[in-house]
Amino acid sequence: MNRSEPSTTPPRRKALISTDAANEADDQFAVAHALLSPVLEVRGLLPAHFGRNGSRAASRAEVDRLCDLMSVGDSIAIADGADGALPDTQTPRSSAASQLIIDEAHSDERRLCIAVLGPLTDVASALLEDPSLVATDPLVVWVGGPPYEGLAGYSPEFNLVNDVPAAEVVLASGVEVWQIPMPVYTMVGVGHAELRERLSGTSALGDYLVDQLIEFNETVSYGPLDFRSLGDSPAIGALLNPLGARWSLRPPPRFTADAQIDGVLDEHRRIRVCEGVDTRWLIEDMFAKLRAWGDAESSLTLDGSRL
């Protein structure tokens, strides 16, 4: 290429991340991975509820903690989501998060990608508040939903059951949806030993990610455990590398109030459903970026310059 020619490098993907960050211990890894990925321009983090009183506020506190650890400061917007589920499929729960979705979708000609690591409440609210949002062609990548094959042991799926009306609003809206259901996201597993070996001691962020996951595992009632699924990470992987997954096209499902699949919403419409992810690539890419970030942080002198 002639160096005098203008660059043809495509612009970074414009993204928002909706996260119920205080729910378990995996959102933190996904958010950090996204913020450390140069192909993404993360325009905002949207703390979300997870079906309990005060849960949205807890997610906000966890997002703030991550941003402090990553020295993000004021360079990224943090917009609180709704504090609970939609009452029905016609009524939005307006919030700073739903407004930021609307604003970013209309802000320029680039497509807005929204990674949703919890309930779809704030995306659904934005669609109900601003029907013209569909015309901007946003991409919604959602971690959630039960298996289509009726497998045992997957019911109810947590991200869906926390706002079934919101899921139906988004799936029926006409926007492009990439869904990563429970049988896929539960297979992105890491063990305590691997986490300690790969991330402990690499940075304050690495230590926090490892420690908070192990501490969370000590609170669960179905343990003891020395592993955890990083189930939210496939949403970030899909934005970084869509070919790092296997996809099928399906009609959008309709759900019962208790989050069971009950037919389809529109036989003529299709959503992209993930059937499997390249876990080796996904986890290794995340580890490599976290370790590189730790190396860069350790090279800073007291005045903020590099050694």
VMD Tcl script that draws the C-alpha trace (Angstrom):
set ca {
  {0.00 0.00 0.00}
  {1.22 3.51 -0.78}
  {1.82 5.19 2.58}
  {0.41 8.45 1.20}
  {-2.97 6.83 0.67}
  {-5.56 7.33 3.39}
  {-5.95 4.49 5.86}
  {-8.69 1.97 5.15}
  {-8.70 0.67 8.73}
  {-12.35 0.28 9.73}
  {-13.57 2.29 12.71}
  {-13.85 0.61 16.07}
  {-17.20 -0.95 16.86}
  {-19.37 1.37 18.94}
  {-20.64 -0.56 21.95}
  {-22.60 -0.32 25.16}
  {-22.49 -3.01 27.84}
  {-25.50 -3.69 30.06}
  {-24.34 -5.61 33.12}
  {-25.94 -6.99 36.28}
  {-22.42 -6.83 37.66}
  {-23.18 -7.64 41.30}
  {-25.22 -10.74 40.53}
  {-22.41 -13.30 40.36}
  {-18.71 -13.08 39.55}
  {-18.46 -13.37 35.78}
  {-19.68 -9.99 34.50}
  {-16.47 -8.45 35.82}
  {-14.33 -10.55 33.46}
  {-16.51 -9.70 30.46}
  {-16.50 -5.97 31.18}
  {-12.72 -5.88 31.66}
  {-12.21 -7.88 28.45}
  {-14.33 -5.42 26.49}
  {-12.57 -2.35 27.89}
  {-9.16 -3.85 27.03}
  {-10.10 -4.75 23.44}
  {-8.95 -2.10 20.96}
  {-11.51 -3.01 18.28}
  {-14.33 -1.91 20.60}
  {-15.17 1.66 21.49}
  {-17.12 1.10 24.68}
  {-19.25 4.22 24.92}
  {-20.93 3.33 28.19}
  {-21.60 0.82 30.92}
  {-25.20 0.29 31.98}
  {-25.58 -1.17 35.50}
  {-28.67 -3.39 35.50}
  {-30.98 -4.94 38.07}
  {-31.12 -8.67 38.67}
  {-34.61 -9.05 40.04}
  {-34.05 -8.05 43.66}
  {-34.59 -4.86 45.63}
  {-31.47 -2.75 45.50}
  {-29.82 -4.95 42.89}
  {-29.35 -2.16 40.35}
  {-27.58 -0.04 42.96}
  {-25.35 -2.99 43.82}
  {-24.49 -3.41 40.14}
  {-23.61 0.30 39.94}
  {-21.26 -0.03 42.92}
  {-19.53 -2.99 41.27}
  {-19.18 -1.14 37.95}
  {-17.68 1.84 39.80}
  {-15.20 -0.50 41.52}
  {-14.10 -2.01 38.20}
  {-13.68 1.41 36.61}
  {-11.53 2.52 39.54}
  {-9.34 -0.58 39.23}
  {-8.93 0.04 35.51}
  {-8.31 3.79 35.92}
  {-11.13 4.54 33.50}
  {-12.09 7.75 35.30}
  {-14.45 10.01 33.36}
  {-13.56 8.56 29.95}
  {-16.60 6.31 29.80}
  {-20.25 7.01 30.59}
  {-21.94 5.05 33.36}
  {-25.74 5.20 33.08}
  {-27.93 3.45 35.63}
  {-30.60 1.14 34.32}
  {-34.11 0.54 35.63}
  {-34.44 -0.85 39.12}
  {-36.84 -3.62 38.12}
  {-38.55 -5.48 35.29}
  {-41.08 -4.09 32.83}
  {-44.67 -4.40 34.07}
  {-45.80 -5.55 30.61}
  {-44.76 -5.45 26.96}
  {-46.19 -1.95 26.35}
  {-44.78 0.03 29.27}
  {-41.12 1.11 29.44}
  {-39.15 1.75 32.63}
  {-37.28 4.85 31.59}
  {-33.78 5.30 32.94}
  {-30.45 6.93 32.23}
  {-29.45 3.64 30.56}
  {-32.39 3.57 28.14}
  {-31.72 7.22 27.27}
  {-28.04 6.52 26.60}
  {-29.02 3.66 24.28}
  {-31.25 6.04 22.33}
  {-28.63 8.78 22.24}
  {-25.80 6.51 21.10}
  {-27.91 4.81 18.45}
  {-28.59 8.20 16.88}
  {-25.20 9.79 17.59}
  {-23.49 8.94 14.28}
  {-23.73 6.61 11.32}
  {-21.91 3.74 12.98}
  {-23.97 0.80 14.10}
  {-24.53 0.55 17.85}
  {-23.73 -2.85 19.37}
  {-25.29 -3.58 22.78}
  {-23.91 -6.49 24.79}
  {-26.51 -7.48 27.39}
  {-25.13 -9.61 30.23}
  {-28.34 -9.65 32.26}
  {-32.02 -8.85 31.67}
  {-33.12 -6.99 28.55}
  {-35.03 -4.35 30.52}
  {-33.14 -1.26 29.40}
  {-32.94 -2.22 25.72}
  {-36.67 -2.96 25.71}
  {-37.42 0.34 27.42}
  {-35.37 2.23 24.83}
  {-37.28 0.52 22.02}
  {-40.62 1.36 23.61}
  {-39.61 4.96 24.30}
  {-38.23 5.57 20.81}
  {-39.72 3.38 18.06}
  {-37.38 5.06 15.55}
  {-34.53 3.24 17.28}
  {-35.25 0.18 15.10}
  {-34.38 2.17 11.97}
  {-30.84 2.80 13.28}
  {-30.24 -0.98 13.01}
  {-28.68 -1.70 16.43}
  {-27.24 -5.12 17.16}
  {-28.26 -6.70 20.46}
  {-26.08 -9.56 21.74}
  {-27.88 -11.17 24.67}
  {-26.62 -13.78 27.11}
  {-29.82 -15.46 28.21}
  {-32.63 -17.89 27.54}
  {-33.21 -21.61 28.14}
  {-32.29 -24.40 25.70}
  {-34.47 -24.87 22.66}
  {-34.21 -28.65 22.99}
  {-35.96 -28.88 26.37}
  {-32.90 -30.19 28.21}
  {-33.27 -30.86 31.93}
  {-31.68 -28.69 34.60}
  {-31.84 -25.35 32.80}
  {-35.03 -23.85 34.16}
  {-35.73 -21.09 34.83}
  {-32.91 -19.26 33.06}
  {-31.89 -16.37 35.29}
  {-31.44 -13.49 32.83}
  {-34.75 -14.28 31.15}
  {-36.84 -14.86 34.24}
  {-35.77 -11.48 35.64}
  {-37.69 -9.74 32.82}
  {-39.74 -11.92 30.49}
  {-41.75 -8.99 29.00}
  {-38.51 -7.21 28.07}
  {-37.24 -10.27 26.23}
  {-40.44 -10.47 24.18}
  {-40.27 -6.74 23.36}
  {-36.71 -7.03 22.04}
  {-37.21 -10.31 20.20}
  {-40.35 -9.02 18.48}
  {-38.99 -5.55 17.72}
  {-37.27 -6.19 14.40}
  {-33.76 -5.33 15.62}
  {-31.02 -7.86 14.95}
  {-30.54 -10.17 17.94}
  {-27.73 -12.61 18.59}
  {-28.76 -14.86 21.47}
  {-26.35 -16.93 23.58}
  {-28.56 -19.36 25.54}
  {-27.76 -21.16 28.76}
  {-26.47 -24.48 27.35}
  {-23.76 -22.51 25.53}
  {-22.71 -19.92 28.08}
  {-22.41 -22.43 30.92}
  {-19.64 -24.23 29.00}
  {-17.17 -21.32 29.25}
  {-15.58 -22.63 32.41}
  {-12.40 -21.81 34.33}
  {-10.99 -23.35 37.50}
  {-9.58 -21.67 40.59}
  {-6.14 -23.14 39.92}
  {-6.08 -21.80 36.36}
  {-7.23 -18.35 37.47}
  {-4.59 -18.16 40.17}
  {-1.86 -19.31 37.81}
  {-2.79 -16.97 34.97}
  {-3.94 -13.79 36.74}
  {-2.94 -13.67 40.42}
  {-0.14 -11.21 40.97}
  {-0.42 -9.62 37.52}
  {-2.18 -6.46 38.75}
  {-4.64 -5.20 41.34}
  {-7.34 -5.83 38.74}
  {-6.19 -9.41 38.14}
  {-6.09 -10.10 41.87}
  {-9.57 -8.65 42.33}
  {-11.07 -10.69 39.50}
  {-9.66 -13.92 40.92}
  {-10.43 -13.19 44.57}
  {-14.01 -12.04 44.05}
  {-14.82 -15.15 42.00}
  {-13.40 -17.51 44.62}
  {-15.16 -15.61 47.39}
  {-18.45 -15.79 45.51}
  {-18.12 -19.53 45.08}
  {-17.88 -19.86 48.85}
  {-21.39 -18.38 49.15}
  {-23.25 -20.75 46.82}
  {-25.45 -23.50 48.24}
  {-24.61 -26.15 45.63}
  {-20.83 -26.29 46.26}
  {-18.11 -26.89 47.12}
  {-16.72 -25.56 43.84}
  {-13.30 -24.81 42.42}
  {-14.51 -23.64 39.02}
  {-16.95 -21.16 37.56}
  {-18.53 -20.46 34.20}
  {-17.52 -17.10 32.76}
  {-20.89 -17.16 31.06}
  {-21.07 -13.48 30.15}
  {-17.81 -13.50 28.21}
  {-19.30 -15.02 24.99}
  {-21.22 -11.78 24.40}
  {-17.93 -9.89 24.24}
  {-16.41 -12.68 22.16}
  {-19.25 -12.39 19.66}
  {-18.52 -8.69 19.17}
  {-14.79 -9.28 18.85}
  {-14.94 -12.39 16.67}
  {-18.34 -13.45 15.31}
  {-16.66 -16.36 13.52}
  {-15.50 -17.70 16.90}
  {-18.94 -19.23 17.39}
  {-21.39 -21.52 15.63}
  {-24.77 -19.96 14.87}
  {-28.19 -21.08 13.72}
  {-31.17 -19.02 12.59}
  {-34.41 -19.55 14.48}
  {-37.79 -17.82 14.81}
  {-37.82 -15.68 17.97}
  {-39.34 -17.67 20.82}
  {-42.37 -16.71 22.85}
  {-42.11 -17.30 26.62}
  {-44.46 -18.12 29.45}
  {-44.44 -15.95 32.57}
  {-42.15 -18.49 34.27}
  {-39.60 -18.28 31.42}
  {-40.46 -21.41 29.46}
  {-40.42 -21.45 25.66}
  {-44.00 -21.48 24.39}
  {-44.01 -21.33 20.61}
  {-42.70 -18.48 18.46}
  {-43.39 -14.76 18.25}
  {-43.06 -14.42 14.49}
  {-42.65 -17.34 12.10}
  {-41.28 -15.02 9.40}
  {-38.55 -13.40 11.48}
  {-35.19 -14.93 12.49}
  {-32.72 -14.32 15.28}
  {-29.18 -15.70 15.38}
  {-28.77 -18.30 18.13}
  {-25.34 -19.40 19.32}
  {-24.77 -23.16 19.31}
  {-21.17 -23.17 20.59}
  {-18.17 -20.89 21.13}
  {-14.41 -21.17 20.60}
  {-13.67 -21.27 24.31}
  {-9.91 -21.64 23.84}
  {-9.68 -18.42 21.82}
  {-12.10 -16.52 24.06}
  {-10.44 -17.32 27.39}
  {-6.88 -17.00 26.06}
  {-7.62 -13.62 24.47}
  {-9.02 -12.38 27.77}
  {-6.07 -13.70 29.80}
  {-3.53 -12.20 27.37}
  {-5.15 -8.75 27.49}
  {-5.42 -8.77 31.27}
  {-1.78 -9.81 31.66}
  {-0.61 -7.21 29.13}
  {-2.58 -4.54 30.98}
  {-0.95 -5.62 34.22}
  {2.51 -5.42 32.62}
  {1.76 -1.91 31.38}
  {0.51 -0.83 34.80}
  {3.61 -2.18 36.53}
  {5.85 -0.14 34.22}
  {4.38 3.18 35.39}
  {6.57 5.40 37.58}
  {5.17 7.48 40.41}
  {4.68 10.48 38.10}
  {2.65 8.37 35.61}
  {5.33 8.08 32.93}
  {6.60 4.79 31.54}
  {9.85 3.20 32.63}
}
mol new
graphics top color blue
foreach p $ca { graphics top sphere $p radius 0.5 }
foreach p [lrange $ca 0 end-1] q [lrange $ca 1 end] { graphics top cylinder $p $q radius 0.2 }
display resetview
